[in-house]
Amino acid sequence: MDRATLWLAQGCGLGLIPKAPGTAGTLGGFPLIALLLWPGNFWAYLAGCIVIIPLSVRICERAEQLLDEKDPPSVVLDEIVALPLCFLGIFAIMEFAGPSQPTLAAVQSVPLWWAWALSGFALFRLFDIWKPGPINSIQALPNGWGVVMDDILAGALAGVLTGVAYYLS
């Protein structure tokens, strides 16, 4: 069970990449986004984002214990589960702005969807590395919460900014 926990915490091996494991791990968030988008429903996407947070906290907490290290660089599940938040703003606009927007099931029909994906990814990495304001201080939370929640806040901030930019475009 511990091997499976570490495998998940390390992003199925992405966190073991020697150079920039956090960036490599963040790329692992894109398959999770695809899975969360599969039902084609904003509420299912949002529920998935919420449900995976406490699960990842427990897995990251156990990984810290197994590796005997606080927030080990190889543990990238926190980046993986935070990336979907980078697109909540855009997906909320798609859901609630009316028929002029594509449905969530057709997200790939958004003009320049790849640029929005790149923007969310880049903003998340910026905030995850820079850790402005409360993103830095929340790392002190105990029991895996600090490992995960700083990334959740970085993803949420990226999501707000990406959503605003999408709305204004």
C-alpha positions as a printed NumPy array, in Angstrom:
array([[  0.   ,   0.   ,   0.   ],
       [  2.85 ,   2.382,   0.793],
       [  4.38 ,   1.849,  -2.651],
       [  1.064,   2.743,  -4.287],
       [  0.764,   5.817,  -2.072],
       [  4.236,   6.999,  -3.06 ],
       [  3.536,   6.275,  -6.728],
       [  0.408,   8.442,  -6.603],
       [  2.094,  11.165,  -4.531],
       [  4.964,  11.265,  -7.003],
       [  2.595,  11.685,  -9.934],
       [  3.103,   8.174, -11.32 ],
       [  6.806,   8.939, -11.641],
       [  6.627,  12.548, -12.866],
       [  7.979,  13.803,  -9.541],
       [ 11.081,  11.66 ,  -9.975],
       [ 12.243,  13.677, -12.985],
       [ 15.457,  15.295, -11.692],
       [ 15.039,  18.739, -13.294],
       [ 11.926,  20.769, -12.369],
       [  9.816,  17.952, -10.865],
       [  7.073,  20.448,  -9.936],
       [  6.715,  21.588, -13.529],
       [  6.746,  17.997, -14.779],
       [  4.18 ,  17.079, -12.141],
       [  1.959,  19.974, -13.136],
       [  1.787,  18.529, -16.655],
       [  0.195,  15.496, -15.013],
       [ -2.757,  17.717, -14.185],
       [ -3.869,  17.844, -17.819],
       [ -5.051,  14.193, -17.893],
       [ -6.921,  14.904, -14.644],
       [ -8.591,  17.896, -16.311],
       [ -9.613,  15.657, -19.226],
       [-11.093,  13.152, -16.769],
       [-12.989,  15.87 , -14.903],
       [-14.279,  17.29 , -18.206],
       [-15.475,  13.891, -19.397],
       [-19.054,  14.274, -18.055],
       [-19.248,  17.63 , -19.873],
       [-20.829,  19.254, -16.846],
       [-19.473,  22.227, -14.869],
       [-20.914,  20.944, -11.589],
       [-19.283,  17.534, -12.014],
       [-15.979,  19.285, -12.772],
       [-16.31 ,  21.478,  -9.673],
       [-17.297,  18.515,  -7.488],
       [-14.305,  16.559,  -8.751],
       [-12.   ,  19.462,  -7.926],
       [-13.387,  19.595,  -4.387],
       [-13.396,  15.842,  -3.728],
       [ -9.782,  15.292,  -4.746],
       [ -8.426,  17.878,  -2.305],
       [ -8.844,  15.899,   0.956],
       [ -7.829,  12.684,  -0.814],
       [ -4.604,  14.282,  -2.009],
       [ -3.963,  15.756,   1.455],
       [ -4.028,  12.274,   2.958],
       [ -1.796,  10.821,   0.233],
       [  0.711,  13.689,   0.489],
       [  0.727,  13.435,   4.281],
       [  1.559,   9.731,   4.089],
       [  4.249,  10.392,   1.47 ],
       [  5.871,  12.932,   3.799],
       [  5.935,  10.274,   6.521],
       [  7.358,   7.613,   4.221],
       [ 10.039,   9.914,   2.821],
       [ 10.678,  11.502,   6.249],
       [ 10.738,  14.956,   4.683],
       [  8.486,  18.029,   4.809],
       [  7.004,  18.737,   1.355],
       [  9.456,  16.574,  -0.62 ],
       [ 10.152,  17.881,  -4.148],
       [  9.269,  14.489,  -5.628],
       [  5.719,  14.739,  -4.241],
       [  3.808,  16.413,  -7.069],
       [  0.25 ,  15.238,  -6.483],
       [ -0.418,  18.692,  -5.029],
       [  0.473,  20.291,  -8.38 ],
       [ -1.616,  17.745, -10.268],
       [ -4.786,  18.361,  -8.24 ],
       [ -4.328,  22.149,  -8.283],
       [ -4.042,  22.539, -12.066],
       [ -7.783,  21.976, -12.723],
       [ -8.524,  25.038, -10.577],
       [ -6.649,  27.2  , -13.084],
       [ -9.531,  26.754, -15.507],
       [-12.537,  27.047, -13.188],
       [-12.98 ,  30.713, -14.128],
       [-13.081,  29.976, -17.842],
       [-15.346,  26.969, -17.362],
       [-17.72 ,  28.975, -15.136],
       [-18.004,  31.632, -17.844],
       [-18.659,  28.922, -20.423],
       [-21.372,  27.476, -18.181],
       [-23.146,  30.67 , -17.174],
       [-22.54 ,  33.232, -19.946],
       [-25.231,  31.837, -22.188],
       [-25.448,  30.256, -25.616],
       [-22.683,  32.392, -27.108],
       [-20.173,  30.205, -25.263],
       [-19.273,  26.626, -26.227],
       [-20.425,  23.932, -23.851],
       [-17.97 ,  22.412, -21.443],
       [-18.147,  19.193, -23.457],
       [-16.776,  21.143, -26.438],
       [-14.024,  23.028, -24.628],
       [-11.621,  22.306, -27.486],
       [-13.779,  24.548, -29.688],
       [-12.832,  27.616, -27.621],
       [-10.781,  29.886, -29.879],
       [ -7.102,  29.492, -29.034],
       [ -7.893,  26.879, -26.354],
       [ -4.237,  25.854, -26.318],
       [ -3.213,  29.436, -25.433],
       [ -5.661,  29.445, -22.516],
       [ -4.258,  26.103, -21.366],
       [ -0.726,  27.468, -21.585],
       [ -1.735,  30.66 , -19.745],
       [ -3.315,  28.751, -16.868],
       [ -0.315,  26.451, -16.642],
       [  2.186,  29.346, -16.686],
       [  0.286,  31.434, -14.126],
       [ -0.028,  28.442, -11.826],
       [  3.702,  27.702, -12.008],
       [  4.494,  31.379, -11.404],
       [  2.318,  31.546,  -8.279],
       [  3.425,  28.113,  -7.064],
       [  7.097,  29.099,  -7.26 ],
       [  6.734,  32.746,  -6.19 ],
       [  4.143,  32.035,  -3.448],
       [  2.798,  35.57 ,  -2.99 ],
       [  0.898,  36.581,   0.16 ],
       [ -1.076,  33.841,   1.897],
       [  0.146,  31.175,  -0.525],
       [  3.475,  31.162,   1.319],
       [  2.076,  31.253,   4.849],
       [ -0.466,  28.478,   4.27 ],
       [  2.407,  26.01 ,   3.796],
       [  2.693,  25.9  ,   7.597],
       [ -0.568,  23.97 ,   7.914],
       [ -0.018,  20.498,   9.406],
       [ -0.657,  16.953,   8.212],
       [ -0.4  ,  17.324,   4.458],
       [ -2.705,  20.344,   4.321],
       [  0.234,  22.732,   3.9  ],
       [  1.639,  20.616,   1.068],
       [ -1.619,  20.733,  -0.866],
       [ -3.263,  24.026,   0.058],
       [ -0.486,  26.34 ,  -1.128],
       [ -0.914,  24.792,  -4.573],
       [ -4.702,  25.004,  -4.314],
       [ -4.419,  28.739,  -3.593],
       [ -1.925,  29.201,  -6.439],
       [ -4.317,  27.362,  -8.769],
       [ -7.3  ,  29.389,  -7.567],
       [ -5.435,  32.666,  -8.106],
       [ -4.394,  31.544, -11.586],
       [ -8.02 ,  30.544, -12.212],
       [ -9.346,  33.958, -11.243],
       [ -6.841,  35.783, -13.442],
       [ -7.32 ,  33.421, -16.373],
       [-11.102,  33.705, -16.029],
       [-10.967,  37.506, -15.989],
       [ -8.711,  37.527, -19.049],
       [-11.054,  35.115, -20.861],
       [-14.08 ,  37.233, -19.964],
       [-12.409,  40.395, -21.223],
       [-11.251,  38.785, -24.468]])
